[in-house]
């Protein structure tokens, strides 16, 4: 995720963590990822404009986000949700994975 953020936004976050939240949810938390222009928008109170711009880029490249998680987990992503808090310069990427096939008990 750090590398993808760097590719998309010109800089990567300085802090990142990825964890499972149950068997089928992966949450990536990324901090301090805003560009200087995005930080300026936040200081001007343009939170919605910042959010819309960020979400536009993420939606346009959702396939790249999904591919990273699918390659890493070996599972298909069924849904991808992005969010951010402009005051904290904190973003989250949430991936809902397709459930593993149930193994028939014999």
C-alpha positions as a Markdown table, in Angstrom:
| # | Residue | x | y | z |
|---|---|---|---|---|
| 1 | Unk | 0.0 | 0.0 | 0.0 |
| 2 | Unk | 2.8 | 2.4 | 0.8 |
| 3 | Unk | 4.3 | 1.9 | -2.7 |
| 4 | Unk | 0.9 | 2.3 | -4.3 |
| 5 | Unk | 0.3 | 5.5 | -2.4 |
| 6 | Unk | 3.7 | 6.8 | -3.5 |
| 7 | Unk | 2.9 | 6.0 | -7.1 |
| 8 | Unk | -0.6 | 7.6 | -7.0 |
| 9 | Unk | 0.0 | 10.7 | -4.9 |
| 10 | Unk | 3.7 | 11.3 | -5.2 |
| 11 | Unk | 4.6 | 10.3 | -1.6 |
| 12 | Unk | 3.8 | 7.4 | 0.6 |
| 13 | Unk | 2.6 | 7.5 | 4.2 |
| 14 | Unk | 5.2 | 7.6 | 7.0 |
| 15 | Unk | 3.3 | 5.0 | 9.1 |
| 16 | Unk | 1.3 | 2.0 | 7.8 |
| 17 | Unk | -0.3 | -1.0 | 9.4 |
| 18 | Unk | -2.4 | -3.9 | 7.9 |
| 19 | Unk | -4.4 | -6.3 | 9.9 |
| 20 | Unk | -7.2 | -8.8 | 9.6 |
| 21 | Unk | -10.4 | -7.8 | 11.3 |
| 22 | Unk | -12.0 | -11.3 | 11.3 |
| 23 | Unk | -11.5 | -14.0 | 8.7 |
| 24 | Unk | -12.7 | -12.0 | 5.7 |
| 25 | Unk | -11.8 | -8.3 | 6.3 |
| 26 | Unk | -8.4 | -6.6 | 5.8 |
| 27 | Unk | -7.9 | -3.1 | 7.1 |
| 28 | Unk | -4.9 | -1.0 | 6.0 |
| 29 | Unk | -4.3 | 2.1 | 8.1 |
| 30 | Unk | -2.0 | 4.8 | 6.6 |
| 31 | Unk | -0.9 | 7.9 | 8.4 |
| 32 | Unk | 0.8 | 11.1 | 7.2 |
| 33 | Unk | 0.2 | 10.5 | 3.5 |
| 34 | Unk | -1.1 | 13.9 | 2.4 |
| 35 | Unk | 0.8 | 15.9 | -0.1 |
| 36 | Unk | 1.7 | 19.5 | 0.7 |
| 37 | Unk | -1.3 | 20.6 | -1.5 |
| 38 | Unk | -3.7 | 18.3 | 0.4 |
| 39 | Unk | -2.4 | 19.5 | 3.7 |
| 40 | Unk | -3.1 | 23.1 | 2.5 |
| 41 | Unk | -6.7 | 22.1 | 1.5 |
| 42 | Unk | -7.2 | 20.7 | 5.0 |
| 43 | Unk | -5.8 | 23.8 | 6.7 |
| 44 | Unk | -8.2 | 25.9 | 4.6 |
| 45 | Unk | -11.1 | 23.8 | 5.8 |
| 46 | Unk | -11.7 | 22.2 | 2.3 |
| 47 | Unk | -12.1 | 18.8 | 3.8 |
| 48 | Unk | -14.8 | 17.7 | 1.3 |
| 49 | Unk | -12.8 | 18.8 | -1.7 |
| 50 | Unk | -9.8 | 16.9 | -0.3 |
| 51 | Unk | -11.9 | 13.8 | 0.3 |
| 52 | Unk | -13.5 | 14.0 | -3.2 |
| 53 | Unk | -10.1 | 14.4 | -4.9 |
| 54 | Unk | -8.5 | 11.5 | -2.9 |
| 55 | Unk | -11.5 | 9.2 | -3.5 |
| 56 | Unk | -11.5 | 10.0 | -7.2 |
| 57 | Unk | -7.9 | 8.8 | -7.6 |
| 58 | Unk | -8.6 | 5.7 | -5.5 |
| 59 | Unk | -11.8 | 4.8 | -7.4 |
| 60 | Unk | -9.9 | 5.3 | -10.7 |
| 61 | Unk | -7.2 | 2.8 | -9.5 |
| 62 | Unk | -9.3 | 0.4 | -7.4 |
| 63 | Unk | -8.0 | -2.5 | -9.5 |
| 64 | Unk | -4.5 | -1.8 | -8.3 |
| 65 | Unk | -5.6 | -1.7 | -4.7 |
| 66 | Unk | -7.5 | -4.9 | -5.1 |
| 67 | Unk | -4.7 | -6.7 | -6.9 |
| 68 | Unk | -2.2 | -6.0 | -4.1 |
| 69 | Unk | -4.5 | -7.6 | -1.5 |
| 70 | Unk | -5.5 | -10.5 | -3.7 |
| 71 | Unk | -1.9 | -11.3 | -4.5 |
| 72 | Unk | -0.9 | -11.0 | -0.8 |
| 73 | Unk | -3.8 | -13.0 | 0.7 |
| 74 | Unk | -4.4 | -15.4 | -2.2 |
| 75 | Unk | -8.1 | -14.5 | -1.9 |
| 76 | Unk | -10.5 | -12.5 | -4.1 |
| 77 | Unk | -11.6 | -9.1 | -2.9 |
| 78 | Unk | -15.4 | -8.7 | -3.1 |
| 79 | Unk | -15.6 | -5.1 | -1.9 |
| 80 | Unk | -13.2 | -2.2 | -1.4 |
| 81 | Unk | -13.9 | 0.9 | 0.8 |
| 82 | Unk | -11.7 | 3.9 | 1.3 |
| 83 | Unk | -12.0 | 6.6 | 4.0 |
| 84 | Unk | -9.9 | 9.4 | 5.5 |
| 85 | Unk | -9.9 | 11.9 | 8.3 |
| 86 | Unk | -8.4 | 15.1 | 7.1 |
| 87 | Unk | -7.7 | 16.5 | 10.6 |
| 88 | Unk | -5.6 | 13.5 | 11.5 |
| 89 | Unk | -4.1 | 12.9 | 8.1 |
| 90 | Unk | -5.2 | 9.3 | 8.5 |
| 91 | Unk | -6.5 | 7.0 | 5.7 |
| 92 | Unk | -8.0 | 3.6 | 5.8 |
| 93 | Unk | -8.4 | 1.0 | 3.0 |
| 94 | Unk | -10.9 | -1.8 | 3.9 |
| 95 | Unk | -11.1 | -4.9 | 1.8 |
| 96 | Unk | -13.9 | -7.4 | 2.2 |
| 97 | Unk | -12.7 | -10.8 | 1.0 |
| 98 | Unk | -14.9 | -13.5 | -0.5 |
| 99 | Unk | -15.3 | -16.2 | 2.1 |
| 100 | Unk | -13.2 | -19.3 | 1.8 |
| 101 | Unk | -15.0 | -22.3 | 0.4 |
| 102 | Unk | -16.4 | -24.5 | 3.2 |
| 103 | Unk | -14.7 | -27.9 | 3.4 |
| 104 | Unk | -17.2 | -30.7 | 3.5 |
| 105 | Unk | -17.0 | -32.6 | 6.8 |
| 106 | Unk | -16.8 | -36.3 | 6.3 |
